[in-house]
Amino acid sequence: MNVKFGDERLVQSFDLDDDDKNIPSSKELKAKEFSNGFKMPPLEKYNRRSDPTNHINMYKTRLQDYIPIVKCRNFHTTIVFDVKRWYKNLKPESIRSWHS
């Protein structure tokens, strides 16, 4: 599934904290807005001690009712330590969409 922009429900900018500014999402994804009132569902953070496929499947399940931009912009909040370092070192602007 590719990110579809122009959804009228996208009403409020997502505030990027200092950590979010370094994620490898494209400028377009960082600039997009999405629904007001989003709160990340509880999800154990992935730190390489558990199954990565299970983590991604849990993430997809917890956010299944949200538009793709929400999935793209929040995935990095579910990873920690060296996994987050790896993620932040991906090629800048290499993440352009969410594929289910």
MDTraj code that builds the backbone (N, CA, C; nanometers):
import mdtraj as md
import numpy as np

residues = "MET ASN VAL LYS PHE GLY ASP GLU ARG LEU VAL GLN SER PHE ASP LEU ASP ASP ASP ASP LYS ASN ILE PRO SER SER LYS GLU LEU LYS ALA LYS GLU PHE SER ASN GLY PHE LYS MET PRO PRO LEU GLU LYS TYR ASN ARG ARG SER ASP PRO THR ASN HIS ILE ASN MET TYR LYS THR ARG LEU GLN ASP TYR ILE PRO ILE VAL LYS CYS ARG ASN PHE HIS THR THR ILE VAL PHE ASP VAL LYS ARG TRP TYR LYS ASN LEU LYS PRO GLU SER ILE ARG SER TRP HIS SER".split()
xyz = np.array([
    [0.0851, -0.1169, 0.0000],
    [0.0000, 0.0000, 0.0000],
    [0.0898, 0.1234, 0.0000],
    [0.0699, 0.2144, -0.0935],
    [0.1461, 0.3388, -0.0982],
    [0.0740, 0.4479, -0.0210],
    [0.1495, 0.5432, 0.0272],
    [0.0902, 0.6555, 0.0976],
    [0.0088, 0.7359, -0.0020],
    [-0.1125, 0.7678, 0.0345],
    [-0.1981, 0.8507, -0.0495],
    [-0.2137, 0.9852, 0.0208],
    [-0.1715, 1.0909, -0.0447],
    [-0.1789, 1.2234, 0.0134],
    [-0.3068, 1.2925, -0.0317],
    [-0.3456, 1.3981, 0.0371],
    [-0.4618, 1.4754, -0.0005],
    [-0.5879, 1.4345, 0.0736],
    [-0.5764, 1.3509, 0.1732],
    [-0.6905, 1.3079, 0.2523],
    [-0.7393, 1.4251, 0.3369],
    [-0.8679, 1.4598, 0.3256],
    [-0.9224, 1.5727, 0.4004],
    [-0.9144, 1.5536, 0.5515],
    [-0.9015, 1.4302, 0.5986],
    [-0.8933, 1.4057, 0.7427],
    [-0.7596, 1.4502, 0.8006],
    [-0.6674, 1.4852, 0.7151],
    [-0.5348, 1.5248, 0.7619],
    [-0.5398, 1.6712, 0.8012],
    [-0.5564, 1.6951, 0.9304],
    [-0.5867, 1.8307, 0.9728],
    [-0.4835, 1.8976, 1.0620],
    [-0.3939, 1.8223, 1.1217],
    [-0.3011, 1.8848, 1.2154],
    [-0.1607, 1.8339, 1.1899],
    [-0.0644, 1.9242, 1.1923],
    [0.0752, 1.8840, 1.1738],
    [0.1196, 1.7950, 1.2879],
    [0.2021, 1.7000, 1.2557],
    [0.2640, 1.6137, 1.3548],
    [0.3896, 1.6851, 1.4015],
    [0.3987, 1.7132, 1.5277],
    [0.5148, 1.7826, 1.5803],
    [0.6313, 1.6860, 1.5922],
    [0.7398, 1.7192, 1.5252],
    [0.8584, 1.6358, 1.5299],
    [0.9454, 1.6798, 1.6462],
    [0.9807, 1.5845, 1.7329],
    [1.0746, 1.6197, 1.8386],
    [1.2158, 1.6093, 1.7816],
    [1.3167, 1.6403, 1.8614],
    [1.4536, 1.6389, 1.8109],
    [1.4906, 1.5045, 1.7506],
    [1.4425, 1.3972, 1.8108],
    [1.4723, 1.2636, 1.7621],
    [1.4085, 1.2405, 1.6259],
    [1.2893, 1.2884, 1.6055],
    [1.2162, 1.2657, 1.4812],
    [1.2778, 1.3370, 1.3621],
    [1.3484, 1.4447, 1.3848],
    [1.4043, 1.5210, 1.2739],
    [1.5115, 1.4432, 1.1999],
    [1.5679, 1.3409, 1.2611],
    [1.6755, 1.2642, 1.1996],
    [1.6302, 1.1346, 1.1357],
    [1.5004, 1.1104, 1.1280],
    [1.4549, 0.9862, 1.0672],
    [1.4693, 0.9942, 0.9157],
    [1.4877, 0.8793, 0.8479],
    [1.5159, 0.8811, 0.7044],
    [1.3931, 0.8950, 0.6140],
    [1.2837, 0.9477, 0.6649],
    [1.1655, 0.9692, 0.5827],
    [1.1898, 1.0820, 0.4834],
    [1.1202, 1.0751, 0.3726],
    [1.1321, 1.1798, 0.2722],
    [1.0785, 1.3110, 0.3283],
    [1.1186, 1.4216, 0.2672],
    [1.0697, 1.5529, 0.3092],
    [0.9180, 1.5584, 0.2979],
    [0.8647, 1.4935, 0.1957],
    [0.7204, 1.4925, 0.1752],
    [0.6483, 1.4257, 0.2917],
    [0.7014, 1.3125, 0.3377],
    [0.6388, 1.2436, 0.4506],
    [0.6502, 1.3269, 0.5779],
    [0.7640, 1.3888, 0.6001],
    [0.7820, 1.4694, 0.7206],
    [0.6892, 1.5904, 0.7209],
    [0.6577, 1.6428, 0.6044],
    [0.5761, 1.7635, 0.5947],
    [0.4265, 1.7358, 0.5985],
    [0.3852, 1.6130, 0.5742],
    [0.2427, 1.5818, 0.5682],
    [0.1777, 1.5911, 0.7049],
    [0.0505, 1.6137, 0.7021],
    [-0.0287, 1.6247, 0.8239],
    [-0.1168, 1.5017, 0.8365],
    [-0.1600, 1.4742, 0.9570],
    [-0.2569, 1.3666, 0.9750],
    [-0.3494, 1.3971, 1.0899],
    [-0.4451, 1.3100, 1.1084],
    [-0.5570, 1.3353, 1.1994],
    [-0.5153, 1.3813, 1.3375],
    [-0.5890, 1.4784, 1.3851],
    [-0.5713, 1.5327, 1.5195],
    [-0.6041, 1.4260, 1.6237],
    [-0.5330, 1.4261, 1.7322],
    [-0.5652, 1.3372, 1.8419],
    [-0.5024, 1.1998, 1.8353],
    [-0.4096, 1.1763, 1.7438],
    [-0.3462, 1.0445, 1.7361],
    [-0.2665, 1.0182, 1.8625],
    [-0.2826, 0.8995, 1.9165],
    [-0.2029, 0.8553, 2.0301],
    [-0.1517, 0.7158, 1.9969],
    [-0.0210, 0.6984, 2.0048],
    [0.0403, 0.5704, 1.9701],
    [-0.0099, 0.4623, 2.0645],
    [-0.0648, 0.3530, 2.0079],
    [-0.1070, 0.2421, 2.0934],
    [0.0132, 0.1797, 2.1647],
    [-0.0080, 0.1193, 2.2810],
    [0.1028, 0.0559, 2.3527],
    [0.1645, -0.0571, 2.2699],
    [0.2948, -0.0591, 2.2658],
    [0.3665, -0.1630, 2.1917],
    [0.5063, -0.1734, 2.2506],
    [0.5469, -0.2944, 2.2808],
    [0.6810, -0.3147, 2.3341],
    [0.7839, -0.2707, 2.2309],
    [0.8850, -0.1999, 2.2746],
    [0.9885, -0.1521, 2.1833],
    [1.0798, -0.2676, 2.1427],
    [1.1181, -0.2648, 2.0160],
    [1.2054, -0.3695, 1.9634],
    [1.3514, -0.3325, 1.9876],
    [1.4284, -0.4281, 2.0441],
    [1.5685, -0.4022, 2.0757],
    [1.6608, -0.5168, 2.0325],
    [1.6169, -0.6002, 1.9409],
    [1.6893, -0.7155, 1.8855],
    [1.6849, -0.8376, 1.9750],
    [1.6191, -0.8315, 2.0874],
    [1.6113, -0.9490, 2.1743],
    [1.4900, -1.0349, 2.1437],
    [1.4014, -0.9839, 2.0624],
    [1.2830, -1.0602, 2.0249],
    [1.2809, -1.0763, 1.8729],
    [1.1786, -1.1369, 1.8238],
    [1.1655, -1.1645, 1.6809],
    [1.1252, -1.0367, 1.6058],
    [1.2064, -0.9906, 1.5101],
    [1.1726, -0.8671, 1.4385],
    [1.0441, -0.8793, 1.3553],
    [1.0214, -0.9968, 1.3002],
    [0.8986, -1.0178, 1.2219],
    [0.7764, -1.0047, 1.3114],
    [0.7857, -1.0579, 1.4310],
    [0.6764, -1.0457, 1.5261],
    [0.6521, -0.8986, 1.5624],
    [0.7593, -0.8239, 1.5823],
    [0.7457, -0.6821, 1.6156],
    [0.6735, -0.6073, 1.5030],
    [0.7148, -0.6293, 1.3808],
    [0.6522, -0.5609, 1.2676],
    [0.5063, -0.6024, 1.2538],
    [0.4784, -0.7299, 1.2705],
    [0.3393, -0.7763, 1.2627],
    [0.2531, -0.7138, 1.3726],
    [0.3079, -0.7027, 1.4937],
    [0.2340, -0.6388, 1.6029],
    [0.2100, -0.4915, 1.5711],
    [0.3114, -0.4253, 1.5184],
    [0.2977, -0.2843, 1.4806],
    [0.1873, -0.2674, 1.3761],
    [0.1914, -0.3506, 1.2728],
    [0.0903, -0.3426, 1.1676],
    [-0.0493, -0.3693, 1.2227],
    [-0.0607, -0.4644, 1.3143],
    [-0.1909, -0.4963, 1.3740],
    [-0.2422, -0.3795, 1.4575],
    [-0.1562, -0.3238, 1.5416],
    [-0.1988, -0.2137, 1.6291],
    [-0.2372, -0.0884, 1.5510],
    [-0.1745, -0.0677, 1.4341],
    [-0.2025, 0.0523, 1.3560],
    [-0.2823, 0.0227, 1.2287],
    [-0.3476, -0.0918, 1.2242],
    [-0.4178, -0.1313, 1.1026],
    [-0.5287, -0.0345, 1.0605],
    [-0.5872, 0.0372, 1.1537],
    [-0.6968, 0.1288, 1.1212],
    [-0.6494, 0.2701, 1.0881],
    [-0.5190, 0.2916, 1.0885],
    [-0.4656, 0.4247, 1.0621],
    [-0.4155, 0.4359, 0.9185],
    [-0.4163, 0.5583, 0.8682],
    [-0.3670, 0.5822, 0.7327],
    [-0.2162, 0.5584, 0.7273],
    [-0.1638, 0.5275, 0.6098],
    [-0.0216, 0.4940, 0.5967],
    [0.0753, 0.5994, 0.6495],
    [0.0416, 0.7266, 0.6390],
    [0.1334, 0.8301, 0.6876],
    [0.1592, 0.8148, 0.8370],
    [0.0584, 0.7749, 0.9117],
    [0.0740, 0.7544, 1.0560],
    [0.1709, 0.6390, 1.0801],
    [0.1596, 0.5338, 1.0021],
    [0.2491, 0.4185, 1.0171],
    [0.3933, 0.4573, 0.9865],
    [0.4126, 0.5319, 0.8794],
    [0.5486, 0.5746, 0.8422],
    [0.6108, 0.6637, 0.9478],
    [0.5335, 0.7588, 0.9946],
    [0.5877, 0.8604, 1.0830],
    [0.6074, 0.8133, 1.2257],
    [0.5532, 0.6982, 1.2623],
    [0.5629, 0.6535, 1.4014],
    [0.6432, 0.5264, 1.4227],
    [0.6810, 0.4581, 1.3175],
    [0.7528, 0.3320, 1.3346],
    [0.8796, 0.3488, 1.4178],
    [0.9536, 0.4543, 1.3928],
    [1.0812, 0.4741, 1.4638],
    [1.0628, 0.4862, 1.6147],
    [0.9417, 0.5165, 1.6609],
    [0.9189, 0.5266, 1.8053],
    [0.9106, 0.3899, 1.8720],
    [0.9092, 0.2837, 1.7921],
    [0.8953, 0.1485, 1.8465],
    [1.0269, 0.0718, 1.8483],
    [1.1358, 0.1383, 1.8153],
    [1.2668, 0.0717, 1.8137],
    [1.3638, 0.1490, 1.9036],
    [1.4610, 0.0785, 1.9585],
    [1.5560, 0.1410, 2.0515],
    [1.6981, 0.0907, 2.0269],
    [1.7910, 0.1607, 2.0872],
    [1.9332, 0.1253, 2.0918],
    [1.9941, 0.1100, 1.9525],
    [2.0653, 0.0009, 1.9275],
    [2.1351, -0.0133, 1.7999],
    [2.0393, -0.0263, 1.6819],
    [1.9176, -0.0717, 1.7067],
    [1.8185, -0.0796, 1.5992],
    [1.7822, 0.0616, 1.5534],
    [1.7659, 0.1512, 1.6481],
    [1.7344, 0.2903, 1.6140],
    [1.8535, 0.3559, 1.5441],
    [1.9743, 0.3257, 1.5891],
    [2.0933, 0.3801, 1.5210],
    [2.0973, 0.3334, 1.3770],
    [2.0715, 0.2050, 1.3546],
    [2.0671, 0.1522, 1.2178],
    [1.9628, 0.2272, 1.1355],
    [1.8445, 0.2435, 1.1919],
    [1.7341, 0.3093, 1.1221],
    [1.7700, 0.4533, 1.0845],
    [1.8286, 0.5252, 1.1797],
    [1.8658, 0.6638, 1.1543],
    [1.9792, 0.6758, 1.0524],
    [2.0553, 0.5691, 1.0338],
    [2.1652, 0.5725, 0.9377],
    [2.1254, 0.5251, 0.7989],
    [1.9976, 0.4958, 0.7798],
    [1.9513, 0.4657, 0.6445],
    [1.9715, 0.5895, 0.5582],
    [1.9803, 0.5693, 0.4306],
    [1.9993, 0.6801, 0.3381],
    [1.8917, 0.7872, 0.3622],
    [1.9316, 0.9137, 0.3732],
    [1.8327, 1.0203, 0.3930],
    [1.7231, 1.0168, 0.2859],
    [1.6031, 1.0385, 0.3283],
    [1.4842, 1.0404, 0.2445],
    [1.4579, 0.9082, 0.1726],
    [1.5096, 0.7986, 0.2276],
    [1.4900, 0.6686, 0.1628],
    [1.3531, 0.6076, 0.1918],
    [1.2847, 0.6550, 0.2938],
    [1.1512, 0.6035, 0.3252],
    [1.0495, 0.6995, 0.2650],
    [0.9748, 0.6494, 0.1668],
    [0.8805, 0.7331, 0.0939],
    [0.7354, 0.6866, 0.1085],
    [0.7139, 0.5655, 0.1601],
    [0.5778, 0.5148, 0.1717],
    [0.5733, 0.3995, 0.2716],
    [0.4526, 0.3592, 0.3036],
    [0.4319, 0.2426, 0.3889],
    [0.3719, 0.1322, 0.3024],
    [0.4359, 0.0178, 0.2988],
    [0.3828, -0.0983, 0.2270],
    [0.3394, -0.2004, 0.3289],
    [0.2156, -0.2457, 0.3196],
    [0.1648, -0.3466, 0.4149],
    [0.2228, -0.4815, 0.3825],
])
top = md.Topology()
chain = top.add_chain()
for i, resn in enumerate(residues, 1):
    res = top.add_residue(resn, chain, resSeq=i)
    for name in ("N", "CA", "C"):
        top.add_atom(name, md.element.get_by_symbol(name[0]), res)
traj = md.Trajectory(xyz[None], top)
